[in-house]
């Protein structure tokens, strides 16, 4: 099977079936899973593990016989986190590659940019991005894997309340995910007895957040800080926080669920609290936790294959691929309407992000209980609850 190359020669090639395909010309056509991911660029810490995960599990599934007697072919394009490129690649996946399902969209901006194409093409799309707006209101052909930004805010506010903290400062970027998170933090504050007393924004290209953090430091009534964002700018924010000698309890949303955040912060992430998927603390989960085995198995497979730490973002791709293939199995075909319906009927699917129960009114299917609150201690994740 000839591999398909992305414009940036992503991972050397798209992911195709192995040599067995050459020896079996009579086999049914491959099941094609398309993806556009931020493998390079500012959001590469999202897209790189996502692409690697899709490659790894396509190979694993094919070596075990495929799905419905067919091999899995994953075609990945590197969008570099750019919405315009995402649109171009989504169109190519639909019209030229003729994929059966799309599992991708590392960022909210990319995801939302392609929704009109998805609706027009009537193709199942499982996004790997975090903002609530992706599935609220429900979009017939669109689903998402990660917990939402709203859930991240709720998890943080619940913990702040337990610590008798009520005056909140928000700091985040100007991108789609950051702004969606900011709106959720503002809107949910009264419900949890919080008051937003400061709100600072930075540009995605900023390399120093000292000015914004100094304003927060000098604002009366700030008892906790909540960071909205992802990527290297979040590490810079944590690093500047440390440099300013700040001690105000600091929380971030789940967009920092990667060892790269901790390493990039230069010690500034110590003590930061973050809601994350169970994957990051799989070894610390109690024996009876339904996610423990799935998370441990994925973590072991990924670290063996790539010799690098796992991140929640690779986990999103794992869950997305598994849910897509499970739906294809239950549909008994790659008929797009049948697969869409099967995804929407997903019940009790245990993934590394949580146990998914989707409905026509809920195209994410996760609950707050599957979100784990952790604190960064000694440069790693410590489960708090």
N, C-alpha and C positions, 0 to 999 in steps of 0.2 A: 504494500500500500504506500503510495507516494505521500509523504508528509506535506502539509500546507504550511507555508511560511507566513508569519505576520510581517507587517511593514518593518518592524524592528527586529525581525528574526527572533521572535520571542522564544526563549528557552532552546534556541536552535531549530525548533520546528513546532508545528501544531502536533497534537497528540493523536496518533493513529494506531490502528491495530498492528500486531507484530507480524513476523514472517509467515505465520500460519495462514494469513489472508491470501498470500500468493498461491499457496497449495490448495486453496479451497474456493475456486472461482464460482462454484455453484451456490455458495452460501448467500443467504439473504443480504440485502444492502445494509451497511452499517447504520447504527443508531447515531445520529449526529447531534452532539451537544455543542452549542456555540457559546463563546464568551468574549467579552471585551473587558479588559482589566488594566488597572494602573500599575503595570509591571515596572515601569520606569517613571521618573519624575518625582515630584514632592509627595505623592501618595503611594510610593512604591512599597512601603512597609505594609500596605494593605494588599496590593495586587500581586506582589511577588510570591508570598506564601499561598495565596489563592490559586495562582497558576500552577505552582508546584504541586499543590494538593490535587488539582484536577488531573494533572499528568500521572501522579502516583497511583490514584485510584482507578483511572481508566486502564492502566496497565494491570493492576491487581484484578479488576473485574474481568478483563479479557483473558487473563491467564486462567481464570476459574470458569471460562466458558461463555462469558458475555451475558447478555440479557435477552430472553426470548429466542435464544439460539443465534443471536446476532452480536457482532463486535461493537464496542463503543468507540467512536471517533470524536475526540474533543478538538475543536478548532478555536484557537485563542488568538486574539489580536490585542496589541498593546496600545491602549488609548492614552497612556501617560496621565490619566486623570482629567483629560480635557473633554468637555462636553461635546464640542464639535467633532472631534475625532470619534468619540463614542457613537455619535449619530451615524457617521460615515461607516464605521465598522458594523454597527447593528444592521444597517441597510445591506451591507455586503453579505453578512451572515444569512439574512433572510432571502435575498434575491439571487445571489451567486452560489453560496455554499448550501443553501436550502436545508438549514438545520431544522431539527425537530423541536428543540427546546433551547432557550437561552438561559444560562446560569452565569450571571455576571453583573457588572456595574459595581465597581469598588466603592464609588462615592455617590452621594445623594444627587449632586449636580449631573453626573453622567446618567444616572438612572432616570431622573425626571426628564432629561432631554430626549430620551428615546421612547418614552411612553406613547406619544402619538403614532410612531412607527409600529410599535407593538400592537396597539389597538387596531390599526389599519390592516396589519398582516394577520391578526388573529392567531398569534403564536404565544404559547406559555412562556412567561418570563419570570425567573426567580432572581430577585435582586439581592446583592450581598451588602447593601448599604443600610444605614441606620435610622434615618429620619422617619418620623411617623407619617409625614405627608405622602410617602411612597404608597402606603396602603390605606390612607385615610383622606378622603373617602375611598371606599373600595373601588378598585379598577379591575374590571372583569378578568383580564389576562395577566395581571401583575401580582406577584407574591414577594415576600421578603423573608430572609433568614434571621438577621440579628435582632436582639431586643431593641426596642425603640428608644429614641432620645427621651421621650416622656417617662419611660420606665426607669431610665438612668437617673433622671431628676428626682423621681419619687423615691428611689432607693436611697439616694443621698439625703434627701430631706427627712426621711424617716429616721435615719441615723443621726442627723443633726439635732432633731427634736429630742432623741434619747439623751443627747449630750447637753441639753438645755441651751442650744445655740439657735438664735433666731434672726440675727442681722446678717444678711447674705450679700456678698459682692460677687458679681458675675464678670468673668473675663473670657473672651473668645474671639474667633476670627470673623471675617466678613463673608465667608462662603456659605453655601446652602445648608449643610449639616449644622454648622456652628450657629447660624441664625435660627434654624428650626429649634435647636436645643435652647437657645436664649429665650425664645418665645415661650417654650414650655416652662422654663425656670421662672419666668415672670408670671405666667398664668397660674401655675400651681402653688406659688408662694402662700397666698392666703389660706388655701385648703390645709396646709401643713403648719400654719401658724408662723410662717416666715415673712420677713420684710426685706425686699431688695433695696439696699441702701447705697449701692454703687454698681455701675455697669460700664465696663470698659471694652473697647474693641481694638483689634489689631488687623493689619492686612496680611494675607497669606505669605507675602514676601518679606515681612518684617523680620529682622534678625536681633531685635532687642525689645523686650517688653518692660524695661525698667520704668519708663514714664508712667505706663498704665498701672503697674504694681505700686509705684510710689503714691499715686493718687489714692489707690485703695488703702494703702498703709496709713495715709493721713486722713481718711474719712472716718468720722465718729460713728460708732455703732456697728462697725464690721466685726462680726464674731466668727464668720466662716467664709471661705472663698470657694466658688464653684466654677470650674473650667469647662468650657465648651469647645471641643475641637479635636483634631487629630494631626498626626504628622510631626515633623521636626519642630514646628513652632510651639508645640505643647512641651517638648523637652526644654526649649529655650525659656519658656515661661517658668517652669519649675526651677531651672538653673538660676534665673534672675531672682526668683523668690528667695532662694538660699543666699544669694549674694547680698541681698538687702537685709539679711538677718531677720526675716519675718518668721513668726511662729504661729500665726493664725491658722487654725485647722483648714487644710486644703483638700478639696475633693475634685475629681475629674470625671467626666463621662467615660463610657466604655470605648471611646475612640482612641484611648491610649493603651489598650490591652495588648501590648507587645513589649518584649524585653528591650527593644530599641528605644522606647520611651525612657525606661529606667536608665539605660546606659548613656543616652544622650543628655540626660539631666545632670550628670556629673555630681551625684549625691543629693541633688535638689528634690528628688522624688521620695526621699526617705520620709515616711509618715503620711504620705498622700493616701487617701482612701478612694477606691474605685469600684464600681459595680462591674463585674465581669462574668463571662460564661464560665461554667464549671470546669471547662477544659484547662484553664490556667492553674487550677488547684486540685486537679484530679486525685493526686496522691493523698490529699488532706481530707477528702470526702469520706463520710462514714460508710461502712461496708454496705449498708442497705440502700444507699443512694442509687437510683436507677441510671444516672448518668455516668457513674464511676467507671464501669467497664468500657463503655463506648469511648469515653475521654481517654482512658489509659491506653486502649488499643490504638486509637488514632495517634496519640502522642508518641507512642513507641515506634509506629510505622514511619511517621514523618521524620523523627530524629534519626532513625536508622538510615533512611534514604538520603537525607540532606545534611546530617551532621550539624544542625543548628537548632536553636530553641524554637519551640512552637509559639504560635500567636493565636489569638481568638479569630483572626481574619482567615487564616487557613481553615479553621474550624467552620466558618460560615460556608466556605466552598464545599467542604466535606458534606455538611448537612444539605446544602442545595442540590448537589449531585445525587446524593442518596434518595432524597425526596422525589426528585425528577425521575430517577430510574424505578423507584418503587411505584410511582404513579403509572409509568409505562407498563410495568408488569401487571398491575391491577387492571389497566385499560386493555391489556392484551394486544396492544398495537401502538404505533406512533401517531395515530390520528390525533391531530392537535386539539380538537374540541373534547375528545374523550380523555386525553391526558390532562387537559385543563381541569375538567370535572373531577378527575381522580386526585389531582393535587388538592383541590378545594375540599375533598372528602378525607384528607389525611387525618388519621386518628391514632393517638398513643404512639406516635413515632418518636422513639428515644434517640436523640442526637446529642452532639457535644455542646450545642447551645441550650438545649432543654428538651422537654417532651412536647412535641407539636400536635395540636388539635385545631385544625383549620375548619372554618365554616364559611358559608356565603357572606357572612358579615365580618369575618376575621381572616384576613389573608396573611397573617403572621403566625398566629396560633400558639404564642408563648405566654406564660404567666410570670408575674413578678417573683414567684417562689423559685423559679429556676435561675434567677439572677443571683449571683453570689457577691457579697460585699467583702472586699479584701483591703488590707493595708500593706503598703510596700515597706518591708523591713529587711535590712541587710541585703539590699539590691534584689529582692525577690518578693513573691506574692505570698501573703499570710492570710489564710481564711479567717474571717471574723465571725461569720454566721452561715 
